[in-house]
Amino acid sequence: MGNGTYRATVSLGFDVQTGKRIQKFKNGFKTQKEAQEWRLRMLADFGKGSITVNSTMTFKKSFLMIILYQTIKAKLENVLLI
């Protein structure tokens, strides 16, 4: 970086819905080693599932999925009770 600090960037794959590359980055590391250690930690955490990428699902789609789930669940409960 221009101010004597380092930046770390990590690629976490591609968004399934948009096909866009998912990247996380952080600026301000005093040494290149610190930046690399952060990058490796991010990759390890992502591999373990500790970090998840933001979903591109819209509020509308999310809301409709919840309504659909509740409707199907209610119909199945009625069928099983009969």
Sequence and secondary structure as in RCSB ss.txt:
>XXXX:A:sequence
MGNGTYRATVSLGFDVQTGKRIQKFKNGFKTQKEAQEWRLRMLADFGKGSITVNSTMTFKKSFLMIILYQTIKAK
LENVLLI
>XXXX:A:secstr
 TTS EEEEEEEEE TTT  EEEEEEEEESSHHHHHHHHHHHHHHHHHTSS       HHHHHHHHHHHHHHHHH
HHHHHH 
